[in-house]
Amino acid sequence: MKGHLRVAQLNIGSLLEPDWPARRHEIVAWLQRLDADIVCLEEVWQDDRHPNTAQWLADQQPGRWSVAFGGFAAPAAFGADPSLRSGAAVLSRWPIEEQELFALPGSDDSTGNPWDAVELELLATRTGGVDVFATHLSAMPHRGSIRRQQVRFIDETVAAWRHPASPLPPVLCGDFNAEPDSDEIRFLCGLTALDGRDTWWQEAWRSAGGAGPGFTQVPANPYYARFNLPPKRIDFVFVGDTWLTRNPDGTHDDDRGRIIAAALAFDTPLTGTYASDHYGLVVDIGWPDGPT
């Protein structure tokens, strides 16, 4: 029994970024190196002519993996196959016990910009008894007001959806398209309120990350360099309050639910190409009596 839950997070860019046939093998190599228990992915897609990209990755892993996927159709302006669905996925070593897809607020098809009309997702899953959520927030840099609506919606939805008997606090992963000093991320870290609502999540890099800024998009990555943007840290793993898994007397006698370690992942080529325009994260969460 290893005493922790290992979670990996990556926006795989399988819909929008080039070279997917090569990059998917890079992701497989990283997943085998990380040996995670649960993997959260964004920009996963499928249509009637192509298999689900997250399911393909799971099928390349040793052992049996369960996959939950949820996504929405692309706006008509993109001219995509009508059968296409793009969204998030959760891969798990254990069966997916329950899943539900939520549309984030903020989709607007009246601006003339098809990116404003994209319907983004919160995928809620329960696996191994743990509540795991994967999400992808509005991408446009100036849409902070939309992302603030989205993180409040996420926090409210998780609070209503999570199972009170879960052995761990909820785990929330995703591409938030917001940097650590934004109100969106500060809200989740308990550093500011939004519309009178307060919350607190453990942010993995802040809690246990290594030295350095933890950038998940850098110009050294050619898939990101083409956007001509500065380095950013916009990909996160959050874990809920350890108070949710305290003993009946309010004490804690182990590392249950605490973030033990956090590191960048998918940040160097193992097969000759980068995995995505994003780097990912790998996070260990204390679970002393968790399944092997």
N, C-alpha and C positions, 0 to 999 in steps of 0.2 A: 504494500500500500504506500503510495508515494506522498500522500499528505497534501496535495494541491491539485487544483484544476488548472489546466493550461488552455488558454484561449488565444487564437490567432485572428487578426483582423486585416483585411485588404480590400480596397476597391480594385477589382481586377480589370476594369476597362475593356471588358470583352465585347461591348457593343460599339464604343466610340473610338477606341484607340487602334492604330494599325498593328499588323503582325501578330494577330491572335494565334494563328497556327503554330508559331514559334514560341510566343510568350506563354502559352498554356503549359508547355513542357517545363518552362522555368518555374512556374507556380507549383507544378507537381514536385519538382526537385526540392523546392523550399518546404513544402508541406511535409515531405518525408524527413527532411532535416529537423523540422521543428517538433514533430511528434506531438502535436496538439490533441486535446480531447474534443474541442469544439472550435469550429472555424466560421467566422462571419464574413460574408462577401457582399459587395455591392457592384452595380452595373453588370448584373447577371442577366442573361436573356435567353429566349427560346422563341421559335416560331414553328410553323408546320413543316418547314424544310430543314430545320437545324435542331439538334438536341439541346437540351438545357446545358448551359456552359458550366454551371456548378455541379450538375450531376456527372458530366464528363470528368471533371477533376476528381470527384469522389470515387468514380469507377477505376481510376488509376492507382488508388491508395491500397496498401495491403489491409486485409481484413474487410469487414462489412461496415459500411457507413450509411447512416440515415441522412436524408436531405429534405429540408423544407424550403420551398421557394414561393415567393409572392411578388407580383409586379403588375404593372398597368400598361396599356397600349400607348404608343407614341402619338403625339399630336399629328393631325393629318398633314400639317405643313412639312413634316419631315419626309413624307412620301414613303414611309416604311411599309413592309408587308402588313396587311391588316391583322394577321394572326400573331404578330410580334407582341411579346410581353417582356418588359424590362423592369428589374427590381433587385431585391436582396435575397440572399439565401443563408441558411444556417446548416452546416455540416456537423454531424455528431457521431461519436462512437457508440452512442446509445440510441434506442428508438426515440423518434419524435412523438411525444405523448399527446401534444396538442399544438395547434398553430392557428394564427389569425392574422389577416392582413388589414392594415389601417392606411387610409390615404391621409397624408399630411395636409394641413391647411395651406393655402397660398397659391394654388394653381389658378392662373388667370389667362384666359384665351382672348381677352379684349385689347391687349396692348399692341398686338401686331408682331411681337417677338415670340417665336415658337418656344424658346427656352422658358419663358414665363408660364407657358401652358402645360409644361411637363408635370405630370402627377407623380409626386414622390411618395415614398413608402416608409412605414414602420412595420416590420415583420416580427410578430410576437410568437415565441415558441417555448415549449416546456420539454426538456430532455434530461434524463437522469435525475428528474425531480427539480432541476434548476430552471429558473425563468431567464431566457436569453432573448435579447432584442437586437435586431440589425436595422439600421436606418441610413438614409441618405438625404441630406438637407439641400435646400435651394443653392444652386451653384453660382449664380450671378454675384460678383463681389459686392455690388451696391445694395443687395437685397437683405441687409441685416434686419430690417423690420419684419420681413417674412420669416426669417430664421428664428427670430424671437418668438413669433407665434408658434412655430413648429416645435421648439424645445419645450415650451410650456405645455403644448398638446402631448408631447411624448411623456413628460413627467406625470401628467394627470392620467394618461392611459396606462402607464406602467403601474402606478399606484392602485388603479382599479383592477388591473388584470392579474397582477402577481398573486401567487398562492401563499397564504400566510404560513403554511407548514413547510415551505421550501427549505432545504438544508443550508442554502446560501442566500445572501441578498441578490437582487436582480442584477444581471450583467447586460450592459448596453454598449454596443459597438457601432462604429459607422464612420462614414465620410461626412463630417459636419460642415465642410466648406466655411469654417469660421476659425479664427485664430484664438489662442488662449486668452488674450486680453479683450476679446469681444464680449458684449453683454450676454450673448448666447451661451458661451462657455462659462463665464463668470457666474451666471445664474445656476448652472448645473453644479458648480463647485461651491455654492452657498455664499458667494461674494456679492451678490446683488439680488434684488427681488424684481419680478416681472409682473406688472399689473396686480400687485399685492400678494403674489404667490411666492413662497420661499421653498427651497429644497436643499438637499445636500447629497452629493455623490462623491465617492473617491475617484479622482482622475488619475489614471495609472502612471503616466509619465511624471506628473507632479508628485505623486506619492512614492514612487520607487524607481523612477527612470535613471538611466545612466547619466554620465557627464554630457554636456552639450545641449543644444536647443531642441533636439529631437525632431528636426524638420522631416516632414513626410513628403514634401515636394521640393525638389532642388534642381537648379539648372544643369547640374552635372548629369542628370538623367535625360537622355535625348528625347524621350517621349514627353517630358515636361518642358524642356528647353524651348520647344517650338512655340510655346505660348508667350515667351518673352516676359515672364513674371518673376518676382523675387522668390527666395525660399519661403516656405510656409509650413506651419504645423497645423494641419486641419483634420487629421484622422485621430480618433480617440477610442479608448476603452474606459468605460466608467463602471464602477461597482457600487451598489447601494450601501446604505448605512449599515455597519456591522451591528448596530443596536437591534436590527431586525432579527438577528439570529443569536441574541444573548441567552444566557441561562434564565430559568424562571425567576431567580433572585436578582437578575439584572447584571450579573458578573460575566466575564469572559475568561475562560481558562485555556484557550488555545488560539490558533491563528485563523479560526473560521471566518471566512469572508474578507479578510484583510489582504490587500495587495502586497505580495511578497517580492515580486520582481517584475520589471517591465523593460523591454528592449525593442529597438527597431528590428524589423525583419523584411525580407524581400528587397533589401537595400543594396545588394551587390549581385552581379550576374554569376550564377552558378553554371549556366549552360551556354553563355556567350551573349545573352540579351537580358535586359531588365524585364521584370515581371509585369510592370504597369507604369503609368505616369505617376503613380503613388508608390511610396514605401508603405509597409505595413507595420504591425506591432505584434509582439508575443508577450503575454502577460500571465503570470502565475498567481493564483488566488488560493489562499489557505483553505484546505478542506481535509482536516486530519482523518476523518472517518469516511471519506469518499470512496467510491468504488475504484478498483484497480483498472 
